[in-house]
Amino acid sequence: MKVMQILREKGATVYTTSPHATVRTAIDWLNTHRIGALVVLDEGGGLVGIVSERDIIEALARSDSRVLSERVSTIMTRDVITCAPEDRLDDLMAVMTRRRVRHLVVIDGGRLAGIVSIGDLVKAQLTELELKSSVLRDAYLRVR
């Protein structure tokens, strides 16, 4: 299975923020939309980072509540790991495990095309395994 199949099912909506937004605003967006990360885009729409729940927790642990009034750019992850719509889920699971990240930004032709989470990948793999199991069960019952 490939990333494009996940995006077809879940949609390509990506919640974004500016590097100039406050951490408090980012928290509000994460909470409102019940998501784990925001893609950070500059004024021209270019990818400059990602801010996740983990980034916020680490910043709070270092600076306590003062971090809430700081800019997202001070806590975001700048080294964003990206993938392409044609990438295979097995390969991405390995990347996410090795790099210890839970979100990958999907780039298609240099443009933001979506975001996938570890939860999206696990759900897709479970669905695929259930389908394979059903096919095998049906085949077994037919030959009995």
PyRosetta script that sets phi, psi and omega in degrees:
from pyrosetta import init, pose_from_sequence

init()
pose = pose_from_sequence("MKVMQILREKGATVYTTSPHATVRTAIDWLNTHRIGALVVLDEGGGLVGIVSERDIIEALARSDSRVLSERVSTIMTRDVITCAPEDRLDDLMAVMTRRRVRHLVVIDGGRLAGIVSIGDLVKAQLTELELKSSVLRDAYLRVR")
pose.set_psi(1, 150.0)
pose.set_omega(1, -177.0)
pose.set_phi(2, -120.1)
pose.set_psi(2, 163.3)
pose.set_omega(2, -178.9)
pose.set_phi(3, -55.9)
pose.set_psi(3, -39.9)
pose.set_omega(3, -177.2)
pose.set_phi(4, -58.4)
pose.set_psi(4, -31.5)
pose.set_omega(4, 179.2)
pose.set_phi(5, -69.8)
pose.set_psi(5, -37.6)
pose.set_omega(5, 176.3)
pose.set_phi(6, -64.9)
pose.set_psi(6, -45.3)
pose.set_omega(6, -178.4)
pose.set_phi(7, -64.3)
pose.set_psi(7, -35.0)
pose.set_omega(7, 177.0)
pose.set_phi(8, -62.2)
pose.set_psi(8, -40.2)
pose.set_omega(8, -177.2)
pose.set_phi(9, -76.8)
pose.set_psi(9, -47.4)
pose.set_omega(9, -174.9)
pose.set_phi(10, -90.2)
pose.set_psi(10, -17.4)
pose.set_omega(10, -177.3)
pose.set_phi(11, 95.8)
pose.set_psi(11, 164.9)
pose.set_omega(11, -175.8)
pose.set_phi(12, -106.1)
pose.set_psi(12, 15.7)
pose.set_omega(12, 179.1)
pose.set_phi(13, -62.5)
pose.set_psi(13, 129.7)
pose.set_omega(13, 178.0)
pose.set_phi(14, -127.8)
pose.set_psi(14, 123.7)
pose.set_omega(14, 175.8)
pose.set_phi(15, -85.6)
pose.set_psi(15, 130.6)
pose.set_omega(15, -175.4)
pose.set_phi(16, -125.5)
pose.set_psi(16, 165.9)
pose.set_omega(16, 175.6)
pose.set_phi(17, -145.8)
pose.set_psi(17, 168.8)
pose.set_omega(17, 177.8)
pose.set_phi(18, -94.1)
pose.set_psi(18, 150.9)
pose.set_omega(18, 175.5)
pose.set_phi(19, -65.4)
pose.set_psi(19, -15.8)
pose.set_omega(19, -178.9)
pose.set_phi(20, -90.2)
pose.set_psi(20, -9.9)
pose.set_omega(20, 178.3)
pose.set_phi(21, -65.9)
pose.set_psi(21, 155.4)
pose.set_omega(21, 177.6)
pose.set_phi(22, -80.9)
pose.set_psi(22, 157.6)
pose.set_omega(22, 176.6)
pose.set_phi(23, -59.7)
pose.set_psi(23, -38.5)
pose.set_omega(23, 178.1)
pose.set_phi(24, -58.3)
pose.set_psi(24, -43.3)
pose.set_omega(24, 177.7)
pose.set_phi(25, -62.5)
pose.set_psi(25, -42.1)
pose.set_omega(25, 178.5)
pose.set_phi(26, -61.6)
pose.set_psi(26, -42.7)
pose.set_omega(26, 178.4)
pose.set_phi(27, -61.0)
pose.set_psi(27, -43.7)
pose.set_omega(27, 178.8)
pose.set_phi(28, -60.1)
pose.set_psi(28, -42.7)
pose.set_omega(28, 178.6)
pose.set_phi(29, -63.6)
pose.set_psi(29, -45.8)
pose.set_omega(29, 179.6)
pose.set_phi(30, -59.0)
pose.set_psi(30, -44.4)
pose.set_omega(30, -178.9)
pose.set_phi(31, -68.2)
pose.set_psi(31, -46.5)
pose.set_omega(31, -178.6)
pose.set_phi(32, -59.4)
pose.set_psi(32, -42.9)
pose.set_omega(32, -175.0)
pose.set_phi(33, -96.0)
pose.set_psi(33, 0.1)
pose.set_omega(33, 177.7)
pose.set_phi(34, 52.7)
pose.set_psi(34, 52.4)
pose.set_omega(34, -179.7)
pose.set_phi(35, -125.4)
pose.set_psi(35, 168.0)
pose.set_omega(35, -176.2)
pose.set_phi(36, -105.0)
pose.set_psi(36, -8.1)
pose.set_omega(36, -177.7)
pose.set_phi(37, -158.3)
pose.set_psi(37, 152.1)
pose.set_omega(37, 174.1)
pose.set_phi(38, -120.2)
pose.set_psi(38, 136.6)
pose.set_omega(38, 174.1)
pose.set_phi(39, -80.8)
pose.set_psi(39, 135.2)
pose.set_omega(39, -178.2)
pose.set_phi(40, -103.1)
pose.set_psi(40, 120.2)
pose.set_omega(40, -178.6)
pose.set_phi(41, -116.9)
pose.set_psi(41, 144.1)
pose.set_omega(41, 175.1)
pose.set_phi(42, -79.0)
pose.set_psi(42, -178.8)
pose.set_omega(42, -175.6)
pose.set_phi(43, -59.8)
pose.set_psi(43, -28.4)
pose.set_omega(43, -180.0)
pose.set_phi(44, -88.9)
pose.set_psi(44, 3.9)
pose.set_omega(44, -179.8)
pose.set_phi(45, 86.3)
pose.set_psi(45, 9.7)
pose.set_omega(45, 179.6)
pose.set_phi(46, -81.9)
pose.set_psi(46, 144.0)
pose.set_omega(46, 179.3)
pose.set_phi(47, -71.1)
pose.set_psi(47, 121.4)
pose.set_omega(47, 178.8)
pose.set_phi(48, -122.1)
pose.set_psi(48, -10.1)
pose.set_omega(48, 179.4)
pose.set_phi(49, 174.6)
pose.set_psi(49, -176.4)
pose.set_omega(49, 174.5)
pose.set_phi(50, -143.2)
pose.set_psi(50, 140.3)
pose.set_omega(50, 177.1)
pose.set_phi(51, -122.0)
pose.set_psi(51, 123.8)
pose.set_omega(51, -176.5)
pose.set_phi(52, -117.7)
pose.set_psi(52, 170.9)
pose.set_omega(52, 175.5)
pose.set_phi(53, -55.3)
pose.set_psi(53, -39.6)
pose.set_omega(53, -179.7)
pose.set_phi(54, -61.7)
pose.set_psi(54, -43.0)
pose.set_omega(54, 178.0)
pose.set_phi(55, -58.8)
pose.set_psi(55, -41.6)
pose.set_omega(55, -178.1)
pose.set_phi(56, -68.0)
pose.set_psi(56, -44.3)
pose.set_omega(56, 179.2)
pose.set_phi(57, -61.8)
pose.set_psi(57, -44.4)
pose.set_omega(57, 179.2)
pose.set_phi(58, -61.8)
pose.set_psi(58, -41.1)
pose.set_omega(58, 179.2)
pose.set_phi(59, -66.2)
pose.set_psi(59, -41.0)
pose.set_omega(59, 177.9)
pose.set_phi(60, -63.6)
pose.set_psi(60, -38.9)
pose.set_omega(60, 179.4)
pose.set_phi(61, -65.2)
pose.set_psi(61, -34.0)
pose.set_omega(61, 179.8)
pose.set_phi(62, -80.3)
pose.set_psi(62, -39.7)
pose.set_omega(62, -168.1)
pose.set_phi(63, -122.8)
pose.set_psi(63, 3.8)
pose.set_omega(63, -173.4)
pose.set_phi(64, 53.8)
pose.set_psi(64, -154.7)
pose.set_omega(64, -170.7)
pose.set_phi(65, -69.8)
pose.set_psi(65, -10.6)
pose.set_omega(65, 177.5)
pose.set_phi(66, -60.4)
pose.set_psi(66, -26.3)
pose.set_omega(66, -177.7)
pose.set_phi(67, -64.8)
pose.set_psi(67, -22.5)
pose.set_omega(67, -177.8)
pose.set_phi(68, -59.9)
pose.set_psi(68, -29.4)
pose.set_omega(68, -179.3)
pose.set_phi(69, -93.5)
pose.set_psi(69, -2.3)
pose.set_omega(69, 178.0)
pose.set_phi(70, -78.6)
pose.set_psi(70, 166.2)
pose.set_omega(70, 178.1)
pose.set_phi(71, -79.1)
pose.set_psi(71, 150.0)
pose.set_omega(71, 177.2)
pose.set_phi(72, -54.9)
pose.set_psi(72, -36.0)
pose.set_omega(72, -177.8)
pose.set_phi(73, -58.9)
pose.set_psi(73, -23.0)
pose.set_omega(73, -178.9)
pose.set_phi(74, -79.4)
pose.set_psi(74, -17.4)
pose.set_omega(74, -177.3)
pose.set_phi(75, -122.7)
pose.set_psi(75, -11.7)
pose.set_omega(75, -174.9)
pose.set_phi(76, -67.2)
pose.set_psi(76, 159.2)
pose.set_omega(76, 172.6)
pose.set_phi(77, -86.3)
pose.set_psi(77, 121.4)
pose.set_omega(77, -177.0)
pose.set_phi(78, -88.0)
pose.set_psi(78, -28.7)
pose.set_omega(78, 179.8)
pose.set_phi(79, -86.4)
pose.set_psi(79, 80.3)
pose.set_omega(79, -175.3)
pose.set_phi(80, -80.0)
pose.set_psi(80, 128.9)
pose.set_omega(80, 176.3)
pose.set_phi(81, -88.9)
pose.set_psi(81, 125.4)
pose.set_omega(81, -177.3)
pose.set_phi(82, -116.3)
pose.set_psi(82, 166.5)
pose.set_omega(82, 175.0)
pose.set_phi(83, -142.7)
pose.set_psi(83, 174.4)
pose.set_omega(83, -179.8)
pose.set_phi(84, -117.5)
pose.set_psi(84, 157.9)
pose.set_omega(84, -179.0)
pose.set_phi(85, -57.3)
pose.set_psi(85, -29.1)
pose.set_omega(85, -178.0)
pose.set_phi(86, -87.4)
pose.set_psi(86, -0.4)
pose.set_omega(86, 178.8)
pose.set_phi(87, -68.2)
pose.set_psi(87, 144.0)
pose.set_omega(87, -179.9)
pose.set_phi(88, -84.4)
pose.set_psi(88, 142.9)
pose.set_omega(88, -177.2)
pose.set_phi(89, -61.5)
pose.set_psi(89, -38.4)
pose.set_omega(89, 179.4)
pose.set_phi(90, -58.3)
pose.set_psi(90, -42.3)
pose.set_omega(90, 179.7)
pose.set_phi(91, -65.2)
pose.set_psi(91, -40.4)
pose.set_omega(91, -178.4)
pose.set_phi(92, -69.8)
pose.set_psi(92, -35.2)
pose.set_omega(92, 176.8)
pose.set_phi(93, -60.3)
pose.set_psi(93, -40.5)
pose.set_omega(93, 178.8)
pose.set_phi(94, -65.5)
pose.set_psi(94, -42.6)
pose.set_omega(94, 178.5)
pose.set_phi(95, -61.4)
pose.set_psi(95, -47.0)
pose.set_omega(95, -177.7)
pose.set_phi(96, -63.5)
pose.set_psi(96, -39.3)
pose.set_omega(96, 179.2)
pose.set_phi(97, -67.7)
pose.set_psi(97, -48.4)
pose.set_omega(97, -177.9)
pose.set_phi(98, -64.4)
pose.set_psi(98, -41.9)
pose.set_omega(98, -176.6)
pose.set_phi(99, -90.2)
pose.set_psi(99, -5.6)
pose.set_omega(99, 177.6)
pose.set_phi(100, 58.2)
pose.set_psi(100, 50.5)
pose.set_omega(100, 176.6)
pose.set_phi(101, -124.0)
pose.set_psi(101, 157.2)
pose.set_omega(101, -178.9)
pose.set_phi(102, -114.8)
pose.set_psi(102, -2.2)
pose.set_omega(102, -179.1)
pose.set_phi(103, -139.7)
pose.set_psi(103, 138.5)
pose.set_omega(103, 174.5)
pose.set_phi(104, -125.0)
pose.set_psi(104, 132.2)
pose.set_omega(104, 178.3)
pose.set_phi(105, -85.0)
pose.set_psi(105, 132.1)
pose.set_omega(105, -178.8)
pose.set_phi(106, -95.1)
pose.set_psi(106, 123.4)
pose.set_omega(106, 179.3)
pose.set_phi(107, -117.2)
pose.set_psi(107, 130.5)
pose.set_omega(107, 179.1)
pose.set_phi(108, -129.0)
pose.set_psi(108, 114.5)
pose.set_omega(108, -180.0)
pose.set_phi(109, 61.8)
pose.set_psi(109, 34.9)
pose.set_omega(109, 179.3)
pose.set_phi(110, 81.7)
pose.set_psi(110, 1.4)
pose.set_omega(110, -178.0)
pose.set_phi(111, -116.5)
pose.set_psi(111, 149.6)
pose.set_omega(111, 176.1)
pose.set_phi(112, -63.9)
pose.set_psi(112, 122.8)
pose.set_omega(112, -175.8)
pose.set_phi(113, -118.7)
pose.set_psi(113, -10.8)
pose.set_omega(113, -178.8)
pose.set_phi(114, 160.3)
pose.set_psi(114, -172.8)
pose.set_omega(114, 175.5)
pose.set_phi(115, -147.1)
pose.set_psi(115, 141.5)
pose.set_omega(115, 176.5)
pose.set_phi(116, -125.4)
pose.set_psi(116, 142.7)
pose.set_omega(116, 179.0)
pose.set_phi(117, -109.2)
pose.set_psi(117, 166.9)
pose.set_omega(117, 176.0)
pose.set_phi(118, -59.3)
pose.set_psi(118, -35.2)
pose.set_omega(118, 177.4)
pose.set_phi(119, -63.3)
pose.set_psi(119, -39.2)
pose.set_omega(119, 176.9)
pose.set_phi(120, -62.1)
pose.set_psi(120, -42.8)
pose.set_omega(120, -178.4)
pose.set_phi(121, -67.9)
pose.set_psi(121, -42.5)
pose.set_omega(121, 179.0)
pose.set_phi(122, -63.7)
pose.set_psi(122, -44.8)
pose.set_omega(122, 178.9)
pose.set_phi(123, -59.2)
pose.set_psi(123, -44.6)
pose.set_omega(123, -179.5)
pose.set_phi(124, -64.1)
pose.set_psi(124, -41.2)
pose.set_omega(124, 179.9)
pose.set_phi(125, -68.3)
pose.set_psi(125, -38.3)
pose.set_omega(125, 176.9)
pose.set_phi(126, -63.8)
pose.set_psi(126, -42.2)
pose.set_omega(126, 177.7)
pose.set_phi(127, -61.1)
pose.set_psi(127, -43.3)
pose.set_omega(127, 179.3)
pose.set_phi(128, -64.8)
pose.set_psi(128, -41.4)
pose.set_omega(128, 178.4)
pose.set_phi(129, -65.6)
pose.set_psi(129, -39.2)
pose.set_omega(129, 177.8)
pose.set_phi(130, -63.7)
pose.set_psi(130, -40.1)
pose.set_omega(130, 178.5)
pose.set_phi(131, -64.4)
pose.set_psi(131, -46.4)
pose.set_omega(131, 178.9)
pose.set_phi(132, -61.5)
pose.set_psi(132, -42.0)
pose.set_omega(132, 179.3)
pose.set_phi(133, -61.9)
pose.set_psi(133, -42.6)
pose.set_omega(133, 179.6)
pose.set_phi(134, -63.9)
pose.set_psi(134, -43.5)
pose.set_omega(134, 179.6)
pose.set_phi(135, -63.2)
pose.set_psi(135, -45.2)
pose.set_omega(135, 179.4)
pose.set_phi(136, -64.2)
pose.set_psi(136, -41.0)
pose.set_omega(136, 178.7)
pose.set_phi(137, -62.4)
pose.set_psi(137, -44.6)
pose.set_omega(137, 178.4)
pose.set_phi(138, -63.6)
pose.set_psi(138, -41.8)
pose.set_omega(138, 178.8)
pose.set_phi(139, -64.2)
pose.set_psi(139, -41.3)
pose.set_omega(139, 179.3)
pose.set_phi(140, -63.2)
pose.set_psi(140, -44.6)
pose.set_omega(140, -179.4)
pose.set_phi(141, -65.2)
pose.set_psi(141, -32.0)
pose.set_omega(141, 179.5)
pose.set_phi(142, -71.4)
pose.set_psi(142, -32.8)
pose.set_omega(142, -178.0)
pose.set_phi(143, -87.5)
pose.set_psi(143, -10.4)
pose.set_omega(143, -179.5)
pose.set_phi(144, -72.3)
pose.dump_pdb("model.pdb")
